[in-house]
Amino acid sequence: PERFDFAFRDYIENWAFKSPEPADFFRSMENGAGADLAWFWRGWFYETGWLDQAVVAILQRSESQPARIVFENRGELVMPLRYRLSFGGGEFADCDLPVEVWFHTNRIFEEVRDGRAVEGVVVDPDERLPDVDRTNNRYGRP
């Protein structure tokens, strides 16, 4: 949010009372945020794809072994991956992976070295993303 706010204020300051084109907005936001956002502009503004992030499996032999969580991006668009791990006793942990994890594959394995058994996983637990199929966002006991 801080980088977005800075970039947006910079855009408004530089383009007030002018006639910017979409490319001007995109370039200004990238410069202000200090990030290459071509993946975002292309997917969310110029194409007609959809977002569908899913959790496929929890692989854990025992509590002493690290858990491996299998995630898939089943849609054509990508976004960062936010997920919530559930442990026994009602404890949970929120985790974030950057959008770059999807740049070369549609399936990732994330290792959890917590020392506790993972009972469930929920993708996008706060439902902030426009995921087209939320039925595949839960696995196990969330």
C-alpha positions as CSV (number, residue, x, y, z in Angstrom):
1,P,0.0,0.0,0.0
2,E,2.8,2.5,0.8
3,R,4.4,2.0,-2.6
4,F,1.1,2.3,-4.4
5,D,0.1,5.4,-2.5
6,F,3.5,7.1,-3.3
7,A,3.3,6.1,-7.0
8,F,-0.3,7.2,-7.4
9,R,0.4,10.6,-5.8
10,D,3.4,11.0,-8.1
11,Y,1.2,10.2,-11.1
12,I,-1.4,12.7,-10.1
13,E,1.3,15.4,-9.5
14,N,3.0,14.8,-12.8
15,W,-0.2,14.4,-15.0
16,A,-2.6,16.8,-13.4
17,F,-4.4,18.9,-16.1
18,K,-2.8,16.9,-18.9
19,S,-4.1,14.2,-21.2
20,P,-2.3,11.0,-20.2
21,E,-2.6,7.8,-22.2
22,P,-2.9,4.4,-20.4
23,A,0.8,3.8,-21.1
24,D,1.6,7.0,-19.3
25,F,-0.2,5.8,-16.2
26,F,1.4,2.3,-16.4
27,R,4.9,3.8,-16.8
28,S,4.3,6.3,-14.0
29,M,3.1,3.6,-11.6
30,E,6.0,1.4,-12.4
31,N,8.5,4.2,-11.9
32,G,6.9,5.3,-8.6
33,A,6.6,1.8,-7.2
34,G,10.1,0.8,-8.4
35,A,8.8,-2.5,-9.9
36,D,8.2,-4.0,-13.3
37,L,4.4,-4.5,-13.5
38,A,4.1,-5.6,-17.1
39,W,2.6,-8.9,-15.9
40,F,-0.1,-7.0,-14.2
41,W,-1.0,-4.5,-17.0
42,R,-1.0,-7.2,-19.6
43,G,-3.1,-9.7,-17.7
44,W,-5.5,-7.4,-16.0
45,F,-6.0,-4.6,-18.6
46,Y,-5.3,-6.1,-22.0
47,E,-6.4,-9.7,-21.8
48,T,-9.5,-11.5,-20.8
49,G,-8.1,-14.2,-18.5
50,W,-9.2,-15.2,-15.0
51,L,-7.6,-15.9,-11.7
52,D,-8.0,-19.3,-10.0
53,Q,-5.5,-20.1,-7.2
54,A,-5.9,-23.5,-5.6
55,V,-4.4,-25.6,-2.8
56,V,-4.1,-29.2,-3.9
57,A,-2.5,-31.1,-1.1
58,I,-0.7,-31.1,2.3
59,L,2.2,-33.6,2.3
60,Q,3.5,-34.4,5.8
61,R,4.6,-37.8,7.0
62,S,4.8,-36.8,10.7
63,E,4.8,-33.7,12.9
64,S,8.6,-33.8,13.1
65,Q,8.9,-33.7,9.3
66,P,8.4,-30.4,7.3
67,A,5.0,-30.1,5.6
68,R,4.9,-29.5,1.8
69,I,1.9,-27.6,0.6
70,V,1.0,-28.0,-3.1
71,F,-0.5,-24.9,-4.8
72,E,-1.7,-24.5,-8.4
73,N,-2.5,-21.5,-10.5
74,R,-5.4,-22.8,-12.6
75,G,-6.3,-19.5,-14.3
76,E,-4.6,-17.4,-16.9
77,L,-3.8,-14.5,-14.6
78,V,-1.3,-14.3,-11.7
79,M,-1.3,-12.5,-8.4
80,P,0.7,-12.9,-5.2
81,L,-0.3,-15.9,-3.1
82,R,-1.6,-15.4,0.4
83,Y,-2.5,-18.4,2.4
84,R,-3.4,-19.3,6.0
85,L,-2.0,-22.4,7.7
86,S,-4.1,-24.1,10.4
87,F,-2.5,-26.0,13.3
88,G,-3.9,-27.8,16.3
89,G,-5.5,-25.9,19.1
90,G,-7.0,-23.2,16.8
91,E,-3.6,-21.7,16.0
92,F,-2.9,-20.3,12.5
93,A,-0.2,-18.4,10.5
94,D,-0.7,-16.2,7.5
95,C,2.0,-16.5,4.8
96,D,2.7,-14.6,1.6
97,L,4.5,-15.5,-1.6
98,P,5.4,-13.0,-4.3
99,V,3.7,-13.0,-7.7
100,E,7.1,-14.2,-9.2
101,V,6.5,-17.7,-8.0
102,W,4.0,-18.2,-10.9
103,F,6.3,-16.7,-13.7
104,H,7.7,-20.1,-14.7
105,T,5.2,-22.7,-13.4
106,N,1.6,-23.2,-12.5
107,R,2.4,-25.6,-9.6
108,I,4.5,-24.8,-6.6
109,F,5.6,-26.7,-3.5
110,E,6.0,-24.6,-0.4
111,E,7.8,-26.2,2.5
112,V,6.6,-25.4,6.1
113,R,9.3,-25.9,8.7
114,D,7.2,-25.1,11.7
115,G,7.6,-28.2,13.8
116,R,3.8,-28.6,14.1
117,A,1.4,-30.7,12.0
118,V,-0.4,-28.6,9.4
119,E,-4.1,-29.4,9.6
120,G,-5.4,-27.2,6.9
121,V,-4.7,-24.5,4.3
122,V,-6.8,-21.7,3.0
123,V,-5.8,-19.7,-0.1
124,D,-6.8,-16.0,0.0
125,P,-8.4,-16.3,3.5
126,D,-9.7,-12.7,3.5
127,E,-11.2,-13.2,0.0
128,R,-9.6,-10.1,-1.4
129,L,-8.8,-11.5,-4.9
130,P,-11.4,-12.1,-7.7
131,D,-10.8,-15.9,-7.6
132,V,-13.4,-17.5,-10.0
133,D,-13.5,-20.9,-8.0
134,R,-13.3,-20.6,-4.3
135,T,-14.2,-24.3,-3.8
136,N,-10.6,-25.2,-4.4
137,N,-9.2,-22.6,-2.0
138,R,-9.4,-24.9,1.1
139,Y,-7.7,-28.1,2.0
140,G,-7.9,-30.0,5.3
141,R,-9.3,-28.5,8.4
142,P,-9.0,-24.7,8.1
